[in-house]
Amino acid sequence: MVDATHTSFAASDRSYFSLIKKEIHRLATEGGINPARVNELDLIVAEMTSNLFKYSDDGEILVGVFANGGSPYIELISIDNGPGMVNPARMMQDGVSTTKTLGHGLGSMKRLSDVFELYSLIGWGTIVLSRVYSDPEKAAKEKLDLIIRPIVVCKPGEKVSGDGFTYKRTDKYIKLMLADGLGHGPEANKAVNEAERAFKIFPDYSPTETLRFIHQDIKKTRGAVINIVGYNFQDKTWSSTGVGNIFLRMFGPANLKNHMSYNGIVGHNIPNTMNEQLYAASDFNQLILCSDGIKTRIEQSRYPMMYKYDQTILAAAIYKDHARRNDDMSVVVAKVK
């Protein structure tokens, strides 16, 4: 089932920290994470909430559990609008603290995590990423020729997401789809799940023809706006077709281009003629996809040195600065290695 990839927890009230810890423990256990790793995760959560309490008035933790092809992992993303850090690398050393504590928090989180990154800017705030794999040795053998990092969060108050992200991989190509069902809630979720089912069974590569197939298949739903991006491993080219207001930006070390989508609603009305737009990976090795729950006046220059970080950090930074909070919210970042 296509749904939110992450659950949002407000971490501004210390009285809720034990409930947050229990809920994350439950999500990890149900997601198939090794019990020994879940116990370590409990310690990470305790340190993460403690830091948010000390340094931020409006902290948030995003929690996502990913099946990852039989090698499950859980991802914690701490986001705050606090004062930021002058020297983040130094703050991760044991014994360094700005609040007269022992200063072991960030260091212990880093040791217990399989992936740990911290991005901070003075006057902007801090993002902390902790990723814990059920089986780290198995995860280390994963093929990472194309990295995909999604953040999909439900509209506050909803139990299911009207946004949905999925992808399909073969030996020759990979296709990504971000869909936003009209409105929000269960009916929007139904539309994106019908779209996901059609997306998975369509046998060919073409993003345009995939969209046409989905259009015919979801006519009994309320419809959706969709962008489909394909990456061909042989000719190292992206191709994309979009209908409706899904934002797509292609970018590389020296290039940036926003993709133009067609007007319409998949399942209701799409143009008779649609052409795929092509992008060479040599010029554009990364992409950002966003639903309209994210304000898209994104200025990547606001995030210096971001190219050194995991793609989840960029997705979280965009979510932090541009989430509308009155709709389902999606940010997907992908990068060709």
ZIVENHU-V648457 format. One record per residue. RES is the residue in one small letter. PSI is psi as a letter, one per 40 degrees, with the letter a starting at -180 (* if undefined). OMEGA is omega in whole degrees, 0 to 359 (999 if undefined). Layout:
# ZIVENHU-V648457
RES_PSI_OMEGA / RES_PSI_OMEGA
This chain:
# ZIVENHU-V648457
m_h_176 / v_h_182 / d_a_177 / a_i_175 / t_d_184 / h_i_172 / t_h_181 / s_h_175 / f_h_173 / a_h_184 / a_f_182 / s_e_183 / d_h_185 / r_d_182 / s_e_180 / y_e_187 / f_d_180 / s_d_177 / l_d_178 / i_d_180 / k_d_180 / k_d_182 / e_d_177 / i_d_176 / h_d_180 / r_d_181 / l_d_180 / a_d_180 / t_d_179 / e_d_179 / g_e_175 / g_e_179 / i_h_179 / n_h_182 / p_d_179 / a_d_178 / r_d_178 / v_d_178 / n_d_176 / e_d_178 / l_d_178 / d_d_180 / l_d_178 / i_d_180 / v_d_180 / a_d_179 / e_d_183 / m_d_179 / t_d_178 / s_d_180 / n_d_179 / l_d_179 / f_d_184 / k_d_194 / y_e_185 / s_i_177 / d_e_186 / d_f_183 / g_i_179 / e_i_175 / i_h_173 / l_h_183 / v_h_178 / g_h_176 / v_h_185 / f_h_180 / a_d_171 / n_f_176 / g_f_178 / g_e_176 / s_g_191 / p_i_173 / y_i_175 / i_i_185 / e_h_175 / l_h_178 / i_h_177 / s_h_183 / i_h_175 / d_i_176 / n_f_182 / g_a_186 / p_e_184 / g_i_184 / m_h_177 / v_d_184 / n_g_183 / p_d_182 / a_d_179 / r_d_182 / m_e_179 / m_e_177 / q_i_179 / d_i_177 / g_e_179 / v_h_181 / s_i_175 / t_e_182 / t_f_175 / k_f_172 / t_a_182 / l_d_177 / g_f_180 / h_e_189 / g_c_183 / l_d_180 / g_d_180 / s_d_176 / m_d_180 / k_d_181 / r_d_183 / l_e_183 / s_i_173 / d_d_171 / v_h_178 / f_h_178 / e_i_180 / l_h_178 / y_h_185 / s_i_176 / l_h_179 / i_h_179 / g_e_182 / w_d_182 / g_a_188 / t_i_171 / i_h_177 / v_h_178 / l_h_173 / s_h_179 / r_h_183 / v_h_179 / y_i_176 / s_d_179 / d_g_185 / p_d_181 / e_d_178 / k_d_180 / a_d_182 / a_e_181 / k_e_182 / e_i_176 / k_h_185 / l_f_177 / d_d_175 / l_h_183 / i_h_180 / i_h_181 / r_h_179 / p_i_166 / i_h_177 / v_h_184 / v_h_179 / c_i_167 / k_h_178 / p_h_180 / g_e_179 / e_i_180 / k_e_176 / v_i_183 / s_h_173 / g_e_171 / d_i_177 / g_h_177 / f_h_176 / t_i_175 / y_i_181 / k_h_183 / r_h_170 / t_a_178 / d_d_186 / k_d_186 / y_i_170 / i_h_178 / k_h_179 / l_i_176 / m_h_169 / l_h_182 / a_i_178 / d_h_178 / g_i_181 / l_h_183 / g_a_180 / h_i_179 / g_a_188 / p_d_182 / e_d_175 / a_d_177 / n_d_178 / k_d_181 / a_d_182 / v_d_176 / n_d_174 / e_d_177 / a_d_179 / e_d_179 / r_d_179 / a_d_179 / f_d_184 / k_d_184 / i_e_180 / f_h_192 / p_e_188 / d_i_185 / y_d_192 / s_h_175 / p_d_180 / t_d_181 / e_d_174 / t_d_178 / l_d_179 / r_d_180 / f_d_178 / i_d_181 / h_d_180 / q_d_188 / d_d_186 / i_f_182 / k_d_180 / k_e_176 / t_a_178 / r_e_177 / g_i_184 / a_i_166 / v_h_192 / i_i_166 / n_h_178 / i_h_179 / v_h_176 / g_i_173 / y_h_181 / n_h_183 / f_d_184 / q_d_181 / d_e_175 / k_f_181 / t_h_171 / w_i_170 / s_i_186 / s_i_171 / t_h_180 / g_i_174 / v_h_180 / g_a_192 / n_f_165 / i_h_182 / f_h_174 / l_h_174 / r_h_173 / m_h_179 / f_i_178 / g_a_182 / p_d_184 / a_e_185 / n_i_178 / l_h_180 / k_h_175 / n_h_182 / h_i_178 / m_h_179 / s_i_177 / y_i_174 / n_i_176 / g_a_176 / i_h_179 / v_h_185 / g_e_180 / h_d_180 / n_h_176 / i_i_181 / p_i_176 / n_d_181 / t_h_176 / m_h_179 / n_i_178 / e_i_174 / q_h_186 / l_i_180 / y_h_179 / a_h_180 / a_d_177 / s_d_178 / d_d_185 / f_g_183 / n_e_180 / q_i_176 / l_i_172 / i_h_173 / l_h_178 / c_i_169 / s_i_183 / d_e_169 / g_e_178 / i_h_175 / k_h_194 / t_e_172 / r_g_187 / i_h_178 / e_g_183 / q_e_178 / s_e_178 / r_e_186 / y_g_183 / p_i_177 / m_e_183 / m_d_182 / y_e_181 / k_e_190 / y_i_174 / d_i_182 / q_d_177 / t_d_179 / i_d_177 / l_d_179 / a_d_181 / a_d_178 / a_d_177 / i_d_176 / y_d_181 / k_d_187 / d_d_192 / h_e_180 / a_h_182 / r_d_178 / r_e_177 / n_e_180 / d_i_170 / d_i_187 / m_h_182 / s_h_170 / v_h_176 / v_h_176 / v_h_178 / a_i_183 / k_h_173 / v_h_180 / k_*_999
